[in-house]
Amino acid sequence: MGNTAGFLEYTRCENPLRPEAERVLDFEDLHTAQGQEIRCRQASRCMNCGVPFCQSDFGCPLHNLIPEWNILLEDGFEREAFGRLLMTAPFPEFTGRVCPALCEKACNLADNGVTNRDNELYLIEAAFANGWIRPRIPAVRTGKTIAVVGSGPSGLAAADLLNRSGHTVTVIERSDRPGGLLMYGIPNMKLPKEIVERRIRLMEQEGIRFLLNTEPDGAILAEYDAVLLSCGARTPRGLGVTDSDAEGVHFAVDYLTETTRSLLEKRESSMSAKGKHVVVVGGGDTGNDCVGSVLRQGCAQVTELELMPPAPGTRPANNPWPEWPRTLRTDYGQLEAAWKQGTDPRIFETTIKEIKTDDAGHIRAVVIVKVRRGEKGFENVPGTEQEIPCELLLIAAGFTGCEAKTAGAFHANPDTRGRMMPGDGSHHLAGNLFSAGDMRTGQSLVVRALADGRAAAGEVNLYLASAGRAE
């Protein structure tokens, strides 16, 4: 059973962030990984709960067997712990880096939960280092062919499970590299791209084919026994102000894509923030990633606008444990900006009222304004306008759903929220067509997309099995 009193003996100890002065100079990993001794100690803080909320619906969407592999890790059975982790987690090297760790906030230790994410990352990297991970090639193929359209988290998770079921899987990606959001939507310092490439190579060795620079349409429905759409929620929400198409105004996803692509190609980004005053609209994870990226490119100053008021410093009464705490968070990019500029870059309850351009049509400034809630949503507060310099404006205001072009190509109809979700909440759209991930649920977390991809693969398996019986 291990040490069930470890939570009394050891305090929580996470993988530390590298110092700001060091990490803002490069796009390398944000954290310094801790070694075996610390991770085993931290695993001992898992206290053999009667009801482990960490793996409940409040915690891990993958329902990882967290207490089991923590106990094995604590007792030195790392390979066995890794085996338990792999039973439910398809790609721990991704979730161990980018997951917000819902499990830790649902932990019975509450605010000082077990460092499950860091423990998970330690196990998967130990597995790669020790050769415990080898291609798992199905012994028998079913003869069924499946196309997975989109190679983001849900697509890769579905492809992985369908391939293990013995089907022949082709992942079709319109970009030049596989990985989707993992490759181009998350910056390198949060998820190093060699980590994504390592997993893709392993999947190829297991028999999965990746077809790049290809944008299919409904014609492939006749070519495959099943088609799974996992193209993400890629329609960005705009500002709705004049001159939003001016030079120097970009959606965050386009900026982050170009930043990563230029890094991989070892060239300067065509959207570089070097020497510029940058304004980022949006206070979520993507907005924070933009803040961190422009600092690394050497911006003159960065300002982040957040429509909502700041969250409270402690849990409100209507937000009890084990729910995710709706409290104010300051992420790595905001910490870096505060270190460099001397103040938090965020301005709350503020939006852009006007974009000002120069004679060449390039953005030169924005007029910001305070907002308040009105009868029909947010409204501007008269007299609070302020002009600030801006040569690069990045819009990270979320997404409104899947692309209409993709839906139309497969003759599918999104719901009123832009989701490819059938009325019964399943993954089965029609005939041999299925959907998964953010394309089905709307914008969400990588870990939820992984879980949804695996659930979709289960439905595809059932469909193919029933189709086989009908034949």
NORRALIN-V922342 format. One record per residue. N is the residue number from 1. RES is the residue in one letter. SS is DSSP state (~ for helix, > for strand, _ for the rest). PSI is psi in radians with two decimals (none if undefined). Layout:
n:N res:RES ss:SS psi:PSI
n:N res:RES ss:SS psi:PSI
This chain:
n:1 res:M ss:_ psi:-0.32
n:2 res:G ss:_ psi:-2.93
n:3 res:N ss:_ psi:1.81
n:4 res:T ss:_ psi:-0.02
n:5 res:A ss:_ psi:0.24
n:6 res:G ss:~ psi:-0.55
n:7 res:F ss:~ psi:-0.34
n:8 res:L ss:~ psi:-0.45
n:9 res:E ss:~ psi:-0.53
n:10 res:Y ss:_ psi:2.44
n:11 res:T ss:_ psi:2.81
n:12 res:R ss:_ psi:2.35
n:13 res:C ss:_ psi:1.86
n:14 res:E ss:_ psi:2.82
n:15 res:N ss:_ psi:2.13
n:16 res:P ss:_ psi:2.59
n:17 res:L ss:> psi:2.48
n:18 res:R ss:_ psi:2.67
n:19 res:P ss:_ psi:2.51
n:20 res:E ss:~ psi:-0.76
n:21 res:A ss:~ psi:-0.42
n:22 res:E ss:~ psi:-0.81
n:23 res:R ss:~ psi:-0.41
n:24 res:V ss:_ psi:-0.11
n:25 res:L ss:_ psi:-0.11
n:26 res:D ss:_ psi:3.05
n:27 res:F ss:_ psi:0.44
n:28 res:E ss:_ psi:2.99
n:29 res:D ss:_ psi:2.36
n:30 res:L ss:_ psi:-0.58
n:31 res:H ss:> psi:2.79
n:32 res:T ss:_ psi:2.06
n:33 res:A ss:_ psi:2.40
n:34 res:Q ss:_ psi:2.79
n:35 res:G ss:_ psi:-3.01
n:36 res:Q ss:~ psi:-0.79
n:37 res:E ss:~ psi:-0.82
n:38 res:I ss:~ psi:-0.72
n:39 res:R ss:~ psi:-0.65
n:40 res:C ss:~ psi:-0.69
n:41 res:R ss:~ psi:-0.79
n:42 res:Q ss:~ psi:-0.64
n:43 res:A ss:~ psi:-0.54
n:44 res:S ss:_ psi:-0.22
n:45 res:R ss:_ psi:-0.27
n:46 res:C ss:_ psi:2.16
n:47 res:M ss:_ psi:0.51
n:48 res:N ss:_ psi:0.94
n:49 res:C ss:_ psi:2.52
n:50 res:G ss:_ psi:-0.70
n:51 res:V ss:_ psi:1.72
n:52 res:P ss:_ psi:1.65
n:53 res:F ss:~ psi:-0.34
n:54 res:C ss:~ psi:-0.54
n:55 res:Q ss:~ psi:0.26
n:56 res:S ss:_ psi:-3.07
n:57 res:D ss:_ psi:-0.38
n:58 res:F ss:_ psi:-0.38
n:59 res:G ss:_ psi:-2.07
n:60 res:C ss:_ psi:2.12
n:61 res:P ss:_ psi:-0.41
n:62 res:L ss:_ psi:-0.12
n:63 res:H ss:_ psi:0.78
n:64 res:N ss:_ psi:2.53
n:65 res:L ss:_ psi:1.12
n:66 res:I ss:~ psi:-0.86
n:67 res:P ss:~ psi:-0.60
n:68 res:E ss:~ psi:-0.86
n:69 res:W ss:~ psi:-0.38
n:70 res:N ss:~ psi:-0.74
n:71 res:I ss:~ psi:-0.74
n:72 res:L ss:~ psi:-0.70
n:73 res:L ss:~ psi:-0.77
n:74 res:E ss:~ psi:-0.70
n:75 res:D ss:_ psi:0.06
n:76 res:G ss:_ psi:0.11
n:77 res:F ss:_ psi:1.23
n:78 res:E ss:~ psi:-0.73
n:79 res:R ss:~ psi:-0.68
n:80 res:E ss:~ psi:-0.67
n:81 res:A ss:~ psi:-0.74
n:82 res:F ss:~ psi:-0.69
n:83 res:G ss:~ psi:-0.70
n:84 res:R ss:~ psi:-0.66
n:85 res:L ss:~ psi:-0.75
n:86 res:L ss:~ psi:-0.23
n:87 res:M ss:_ psi:-0.51
n:88 res:T ss:_ psi:-0.41
n:89 res:A ss:_ psi:1.97
n:90 res:P ss:_ psi:-0.66
n:91 res:F ss:_ psi:1.30
n:92 res:P ss:~ psi:-0.41
n:93 res:E ss:~ psi:-0.36
n:94 res:F ss:~ psi:-0.96
n:95 res:T ss:~ psi:-0.51
n:96 res:G ss:~ psi:-0.18
n:97 res:R ss:~ psi:-0.69
n:98 res:V ss:~ psi:-0.14
n:99 res:C ss:_ psi:2.42
n:100 res:P ss:_ psi:0.01
n:101 res:A ss:_ psi:1.07
n:102 res:L ss:~ psi:-0.57
n:103 res:C ss:~ psi:-0.64
n:104 res:E ss:~ psi:-0.61
n:105 res:K ss:~ psi:-0.37
n:106 res:A ss:~ psi:-0.06
n:107 res:C ss:_ psi:2.53
n:108 res:N ss:_ psi:-0.24
n:109 res:L ss:_ psi:-0.01
n:110 res:A ss:~ psi:-2.08
n:111 res:D ss:~ psi:-0.30
n:112 res:N ss:~ psi:0.80
n:113 res:G ss:_ psi:2.87
n:114 res:V ss:_ psi:2.52
n:115 res:T ss:_ psi:1.12
n:116 res:N ss:~ psi:-0.69
n:117 res:R ss:~ psi:-0.80
n:118 res:D ss:~ psi:-0.64
n:119 res:N ss:~ psi:-0.73
n:120 res:E ss:~ psi:-0.79
n:121 res:L ss:~ psi:-0.69
n:122 res:Y ss:~ psi:-0.76
n:123 res:L ss:~ psi:-0.79
n:124 res:I ss:~ psi:-0.68
n:125 res:E ss:~ psi:-0.57
n:126 res:A ss:~ psi:-0.64
n:127 res:A ss:~ psi:-0.76
n:128 res:F ss:~ psi:-0.73
n:129 res:A ss:~ psi:-0.58
n:130 res:N ss:_ psi:0.07
n:131 res:G ss:_ psi:0.36
n:132 res:W ss:_ psi:-0.31
n:133 res:I ss:_ psi:2.06
n:134 res:R ss:_ psi:2.74
n:135 res:P ss:_ psi:2.26
n:136 res:R ss:_ psi:1.66
n:137 res:I ss:_ psi:2.21
n:138 res:P ss:_ psi:2.38
n:139 res:A ss:_ psi:-0.52
n:140 res:V ss:_ psi:2.42
n:141 res:R ss:_ psi:2.48
n:142 res:T ss:_ psi:-0.33
n:143 res:G ss:_ psi:-0.10
n:144 res:K ss:_ psi:2.48
n:145 res:T ss:> psi:2.43
n:146 res:I ss:> psi:2.35
n:147 res:A ss:> psi:2.19
n:148 res:V ss:> psi:2.02
n:149 res:V ss:> psi:1.90
n:150 res:G ss:_ psi:2.29
n:151 res:S ss:_ psi:0.53
n:152 res:G ss:_ psi:-2.88
n:153 res:P ss:~ psi:-0.85
n:154 res:S ss:~ psi:-0.70
n:155 res:G ss:~ psi:-0.77
n:156 res:L ss:~ psi:-0.71
n:157 res:A ss:~ psi:-0.74
n:158 res:A ss:~ psi:-0.78
n:159 res:A ss:~ psi:-0.72
n:160 res:D ss:~ psi:-0.85
n:161 res:L ss:~ psi:-0.68
n:162 res:L ss:~ psi:-0.65
n:163 res:N ss:~ psi:-0.71
n:164 res:R ss:~ psi:-0.43
n:165 res:S ss:_ psi:-0.10
n:166 res:G ss:_ psi:0.02
n:167 res:H ss:_ psi:2.78
n:168 res:T ss:> psi:2.01
n:169 res:V ss:> psi:2.30
n:170 res:T ss:> psi:2.16
n:171 res:V ss:> psi:2.14
n:172 res:I ss:> psi:2.14
n:173 res:E ss:_ psi:2.29
n:174 res:R ss:_ psi:-0.28
n:175 res:S ss:_ psi:3.10
n:176 res:D ss:_ psi:-0.20
n:177 res:R ss:_ psi:2.52
n:178 res:P ss:_ psi:2.78
n:179 res:G ss:_ psi:-0.39
n:180 res:G ss:_ psi:-2.24
n:181 res:L ss:~ psi:-0.66
n:182 res:L ss:~ psi:-0.59
n:183 res:M ss:~ psi:-0.87
n:184 res:Y ss:~ psi:-0.28
n:185 res:G ss:~ psi:-0.29
n:186 res:I ss:_ psi:2.18
n:187 res:P ss:_ psi:2.77
n:188 res:N ss:_ psi:-0.58
n:189 res:M ss:_ psi:-0.38
n:190 res:K ss:_ psi:-0.67
n:191 res:L ss:_ psi:1.64
n:192 res:P ss:_ psi:2.36
n:193 res:K ss:~ psi:-0.39
n:194 res:E ss:~ psi:-0.41
n:195 res:I ss:~ psi:-0.74
n:196 res:V ss:~ psi:-0.79
n:197 res:E ss:~ psi:-0.62
n:198 res:R ss:~ psi:-0.76
n:199 res:R ss:~ psi:-0.70
n:200 res:I ss:~ psi:-0.74
n:201 res:R ss:~ psi:-0.72
n:202 res:L ss:~ psi:-0.74
n:203 res:M ss:~ psi:-0.66
n:204 res:E ss:~ psi:-0.70
n:205 res:Q ss:~ psi:-0.44
n:206 res:E ss:_ psi:-0.05
n:207 res:G ss:_ psi:0.03
n:208 res:I ss:_ psi:2.32
n:209 res:R ss:> psi:2.38
n:210 res:F ss:> psi:2.15
n:211 res:L ss:> psi:1.92
n:212 res:L ss:_ psi:2.94
n:213 res:N ss:_ psi:0.67
n:214 res:T ss:_ psi:2.28
n:215 res:E ss:_ psi:1.70
n:216 res:P ss:_ psi:3.01
n:217 res:D ss:_ psi:-2.93
n:218 res:G ss:~ psi:-0.25
n:219 res:A ss:~ psi:-0.48
n:220 res:I ss:~ psi:-0.21
n:221 res:L ss:~ psi:-0.52
n:222 res:A ss:~ psi:-0.23
n:223 res:E ss:_ psi:-0.36
n:224 res:Y ss:_ psi:2.71
n:225 res:D ss:_ psi:-0.48
n:226 res:A ss:> psi:2.57
n:227 res:V ss:> psi:2.23
n:228 res:L ss:> psi:2.08
n:229 res:L ss:> psi:2.12
n:230 res:S ss:_ psi:1.02
n:231 res:C ss:_ psi:0.06
n:232 res:G ss:_ psi:3.03
n:233 res:A ss:_ psi:1.59
n:234 res:R ss:_ psi:0.11
n:235 res:T ss:_ psi:1.84
n:236 res:P ss:> psi:2.61
n:237 res:R ss:_ psi:2.22
n:238 res:G ss:_ psi:-3.09
n:239 res:L ss:_ psi:-0.52
n:240 res:G ss:_ psi:0.51
n:241 res:V ss:_ psi:2.77
n:242 res:T ss:_ psi:2.55
n:243 res:D ss:_ psi:0.43
n:244 res:S ss:_ psi:-0.23
n:245 res:D ss:_ psi:0.26
n:246 res:A ss:_ psi:2.77
n:247 res:E ss:> psi:2.33
n:248 res:G ss:_ psi:0.00
n:249 res:V ss:> psi:2.14
n:250 res:H ss:> psi:2.59
n:251 res:F ss:> psi:2.56
n:252 res:A ss:~ psi:-0.70
n:253 res:V ss:~ psi:-0.62
n:254 res:D ss:~ psi:-0.71
n:255 res:Y ss:~ psi:-0.81
n:256 res:L ss:~ psi:-0.63
n:257 res:T ss:~ psi:-0.85
n:258 res:E ss:~ psi:-0.61
n:259 res:T ss:~ psi:-0.81
n:260 res:T ss:~ psi:-0.74
n:261 res:R ss:~ psi:-0.75
n:262 res:S ss:~ psi:-0.60
n:263 res:L ss:~ psi:-0.76
n:264 res:L ss:~ psi:-0.58
n:265 res:E ss:_ psi:0.02
n:266 res:K ss:_ psi:0.92
n:267 res:R ss:_ psi:2.95
n:268 res:E ss:_ psi:2.46
n:269 res:S ss:_ psi:2.47
n:270 res:S ss:_ psi:-0.18
n:271 res:M ss:_ psi:0.46
n:272 res:S ss:_ psi:2.49
n:273 res:A ss:_ psi:0.10
n:274 res:K ss:_ psi:2.13
n:275 res:G ss:_ psi:0.11
n:276 res:K ss:_ psi:2.69
n:277 res:H ss:> psi:2.13
n:278 res:V ss:> psi:2.41
n:279 res:V ss:> psi:2.23
n:280 res:V ss:> psi:2.20
n:281 res:V ss:> psi:1.99
n:282 res:G ss:_ psi:2.27
n:283 res:G ss:_ psi:0.27
n:284 res:G ss:_ psi:-2.86
n:285 res:D ss:~ psi:-0.74
n:286 res:T ss:~ psi:-0.72
n:287 res:G ss:~ psi:-0.75
n:288 res:N ss:~ psi:-0.68
n:289 res:D ss:~ psi:-0.63
n:290 res:C ss:~ psi:-0.73
n:291 res:V ss:~ psi:-0.84
n:292 res:G ss:~ psi:-0.63
n:293 res:S ss:~ psi:-0.75
n:294 res:V ss:~ psi:-0.54
n:295 res:L ss:~ psi:-0.70
n:296 res:R ss:~ psi:-0.42
n:297 res:Q ss:_ psi:-0.08
n:298 res:G ss:_ psi:0.71
n:299 res:C ss:_ psi:2.75
n:300 res:A ss:_ psi:-0.70
n:301 res:Q ss:> psi:2.60
n:302 res:V ss:> psi:2.38
n:303 res:T ss:> psi:2.35
n:304 res:E ss:> psi:2.17
n:305 res:L ss:> psi:2.30
n:306 res:E ss:> psi:2.17
n:307 res:L ss:_ psi:-0.62
n:308 res:M ss:_ psi:2.78
n:309 res:P ss:_ psi:2.80
n:310 res:P ss:_ psi:2.46
n:311 res:A ss:_ psi:2.78
n:312 res:P ss:_ psi:2.81
n:313 res:G ss:_ psi:-0.40
n:314 res:T ss:_ psi:2.86
n:315 res:R ss:_ psi:2.29
n:316 res:P ss:_ psi:2.84
n:317 res:A ss:_ psi:-0.50
n:318 res:N ss:_ psi:0.29
n:319 res:N ss:_ psi:1.12
n:320 res:P ss:_ psi:2.78
n:321 res:W ss:_ psi:2.52
n:322 res:P ss:_ psi:0.39
n:323 res:E ss:_ psi:2.72
n:324 res:W ss:_ psi:2.24
n:325 res:P ss:_ psi:2.19
n:326 res:R ss:_ psi:1.19
n:327 res:T ss:_ psi:2.88
n:328 res:L ss:_ psi:2.23
n:329 res:R ss:_ psi:2.49
n:330 res:T ss:_ psi:1.94
n:331 res:D ss:_ psi:3.12
n:332 res:Y ss:~ psi:-0.74
n:333 res:G ss:~ psi:-0.72
n:334 res:Q ss:~ psi:-0.64
n:335 res:L ss:~ psi:-0.72
n:336 res:E ss:~ psi:-0.72
n:337 res:A ss:~ psi:-0.71
n:338 res:A ss:~ psi:-0.67
n:339 res:W ss:~ psi:-0.75
n:340 res:K ss:~ psi:-0.69
n:341 res:Q ss:~ psi:-0.22
n:342 res:G ss:_ psi:-0.01
n:343 res:T ss:_ psi:2.71
n:344 res:D ss:_ psi:2.29
n:345 res:P ss:_ psi:-0.16
n:346 res:R ss:> psi:2.40
n:347 res:I ss:> psi:2.00
n:348 res:F ss:> psi:2.82
n:349 res:E ss:_ psi:0.81
n:350 res:T ss:> psi:2.51
n:351 res:T ss:> psi:-3.11
n:352 res:I ss:> psi:2.21
n:353 res:K ss:> psi:-0.59
n:354 res:E ss:> psi:2.51
n:355 res:I ss:> psi:2.26
n:356 res:K ss:> psi:2.38
n:357 res:T ss:> psi:2.85
n:358 res:D ss:_ psi:-3.05
n:359 res:D ss:_ psi:-0.40
n:360 res:A ss:_ psi:0.03
n:361 res:G ss:_ psi:0.28
n:362 res:H ss:> psi:2.43
n:363 res:I ss:> psi:2.39
n:364 res:R ss:> psi:-0.37
n:365 res:A ss:> psi:2.83
n:366 res:V ss:> psi:2.59
n:367 res:V ss:> psi:2.04
n:368 res:I ss:> psi:2.75
n:369 res:V ss:> psi:2.53
n:370 res:K ss:> psi:2.64
n:371 res:V ss:> psi:2.80
n:372 res:R ss:> psi:2.81
n:373 res:R ss:> psi:2.30
n:374 res:G ss:> psi:-2.93
n:375 res:E ss:_ psi:-0.51
n:376 res:K ss:_ psi:0.61
n:377 res:G ss:> psi:-2.71
n:378 res:F ss:> psi:2.49
n:379 res:E ss:> psi:2.63
n:380 res:N ss:> psi:2.54
n:381 res:V ss:_ psi:1.96
n:382 res:P ss:_ psi:2.50
n:383 res:G ss:_ psi:0.06
n:384 res:T ss:_ psi:0.20
n:385 res:E ss:_ psi:2.54
n:386 res:Q ss:> psi:2.30
n:387 res:E ss:> psi:2.29
n:388 res:I ss:> psi:2.57
n:389 res:P ss:> psi:2.53
n:390 res:C ss:_ psi:2.00
n:391 res:E ss:_ psi:-0.14
n:392 res:L ss:> psi:2.08
n:393 res:L ss:> psi:2.14
n:394 res:L ss:> psi:2.18
n:395 res:I ss:> psi:1.93
n:396 res:A ss:_ psi:0.99
n:397 res:A ss:_ psi:0.33
n:398 res:G ss:_ psi:-3.02
n:399 res:F ss:> psi:2.63
n:400 res:T ss:_ psi:0.02
n:401 res:G ss:_ psi:-2.93
n:402 res:C ss:_ psi:2.84
n:403 res:E ss:_ psi:2.34
n:404 res:A ss:~ psi:-0.58
n:405 res:K ss:~ psi:-0.76
n:406 res:T ss:~ psi:-0.78
n:407 res:A ss:~ psi:-0.77
n:408 res:G ss:~ psi:-0.63
n:409 res:A ss:~ psi:-0.45
n:410 res:F ss:_ psi:0.23
n:411 res:H ss:_ psi:0.70
n:412 res:A ss:_ psi:2.63
n:413 res:N ss:_ psi:1.95
n:414 res:P ss:_ psi:2.75
n:415 res:D ss:_ psi:-3.03
n:416 res:T ss:_ psi:-0.27
n:417 res:R ss:_ psi:0.21
n:418 res:G ss:_ psi:0.31
n:419 res:R ss:_ psi:2.51
n:420 res:M ss:_ psi:1.18
n:421 res:M ss:_ psi:2.10
n:422 res:P ss:_ psi:2.79
n:423 res:G ss:_ psi:-0.47
n:424 res:D ss:_ psi:0.04
n:425 res:G ss:_ psi:0.10
n:426 res:S ss:_ psi:-2.98
n:427 res:H ss:_ psi:-0.09
n:428 res:H ss:> psi:1.92
n:429 res:L ss:> psi:-0.98
n:430 res:A ss:> psi:2.56
n:431 res:G ss:_ psi:-2.13
n:432 res:N ss:_ psi:0.43
n:433 res:L ss:> psi:2.29
n:434 res:F ss:> psi:2.89
n:435 res:S ss:> psi:2.76
n:436 res:A ss:_ psi:2.80
n:437 res:G ss:_ psi:-2.67
n:438 res:D ss:~ psi:-0.47
n:439 res:M ss:~ psi:-0.56
n:440 res:R ss:~ psi:-0.69
n:441 res:T ss:~ psi:-0.28
n:442 res:G ss:_ psi:2.98
n:443 res:Q ss:_ psi:2.28
n:444 res:S ss:_ psi:-2.77
n:445 res:L ss:_ psi:2.73
n:446 res:V ss:~ psi:-0.76
n:447 res:V ss:~ psi:-0.61
n:448 res:R ss:~ psi:-0.64
n:449 res:A ss:~ psi:-0.70
n:450 res:L ss:~ psi:-0.80
n:451 res:A ss:~ psi:-0.70
n:452 res:D ss:~ psi:-0.63
n:453 res:G ss:~ psi:-0.72
n:454 res:R ss:~ psi:-0.67
n:455 res:A ss:~ psi:-0.70
n:456 res:A ss:~ psi:-0.71
n:457 res:A ss:~ psi:-0.65
n:458 res:G ss:~ psi:-0.72
n:459 res:E ss:~ psi:-0.66
n:460 res:V ss:~ psi:-0.73
n:461 res:N ss:~ psi:-0.77
n:462 res:L ss:~ psi:-0.73
n:463 res:Y ss:~ psi:-0.81
n:464 res:L ss:~ psi:-0.62
n:465 res:A ss:~ psi:-0.75
n:466 res:S ss:~ psi:-0.61
n:467 res:A ss:~ psi:-0.64
n:468 res:G ss:~ psi:-0.68
n:469 res:R ss:~ psi:-0.64
n:470 res:A ss:~ psi:-0.56
n:471 res:E ss:_ psi:none
